[in-house]
Amino acid sequence: MGKVKDIIAKGDTLFLIVVKEVWDRIVDGTKVIEYRERTDYWDKRIHNKEYSYLRITNGYGNDTRPYRLYRYAGATRVMKDSIQHYAIPIPEDFIIESRDFLNNRVCHYSGLPSTKVYQ
């Protein structure tokens, strides 16, 4: 059997992009629910949709970006700051595959060392 990414159909996976500050909280385990504000955009992607997997990626870009692939357990609608949101659980025991840090030590845009080098 190949890598998990090779056997997962794109239509069976919900893709979410997060910024570095959120990513760091996911990796250190302090963020276990990802919220998306209930808008037309997210209604089309989440409401009444069946997925098997959830892929959260730190930023946009190529396949070198850090990511986590989770078993998708669905989303519930909740009120957060008086606004409806989708709450998507992302506990560590749902992780199927992960790459928590950049594979590359050099940023492919600037050619400078990645921020991971300085940690």
Residue pairs with C-beta under 8 A, 6 or more apart in sequence:
1 7
3 97
4 69
4 96
4 97
5 69
5 97
8 52
8 53
8 69
12 51
12 52
12 53
13 51
13 52
13 53
13 54
13 55
13 69
13 72
14 45
14 46
14 49
14 51
14 53
14 54
14 55
14 72
14 88
15 55
15 57
16 34
16 36
16 54
16 55
16 56
16 57
16 88
17 56
17 57
17 58
17 59
17 60
18 26
18 34
18 56
18 57
18 58
18 59
19 58
19 59
20 58
20 59
20 115
22 31
22 34
23 56
23 58
23 59
23 66
25 31
26 34
26 56
26 68
26 90
27 66
27 100
29 92
31 90
32 89
32 90
32 91
32 92
33 87
33 88
33 89
33 90
34 56
34 87
34 88
34 90
35 78
35 80
35 85
35 86
35 87
35 88
36 42
36 46
36 75
36 85
36 86
36 88
37 83
37 84
37 85
38 77
38 83
38 84
38 85
38 86
42 86
46 75
46 86
46 88
47 86
51 72
52 71
52 72
53 69
53 70
53 71
53 72
53 96
54 69
54 70
54 71
54 72
54 88
54 90
54 94
55 67
55 68
55 69
55 70
56 67
56 68
56 70
56 90
57 65
57 66
57 67
58 65
58 66
58 67
59 65
61 108
62 108
64 102
64 103
64 104
64 108
65 102
66 99
66 100
66 101
66 102
67 98
67 99
68 90
68 95
68 97
68 98
68 99
68 100
69 95
69 96
69 97
69 98
70 90
70 94
70 95
70 96
71 94
71 96
72 88
73 88
73 89
73 94
74 88
75 86
75 87
75 88
76 86
76 87
77 84
77 85
77 86
77 87
78 84
78 85
78 86
78 87
79 85
80 87
101 116
102 114
102 116
104 114
105 113
105 114
105 116
105 117
106 112
106 113
106 114
107 113
107 114
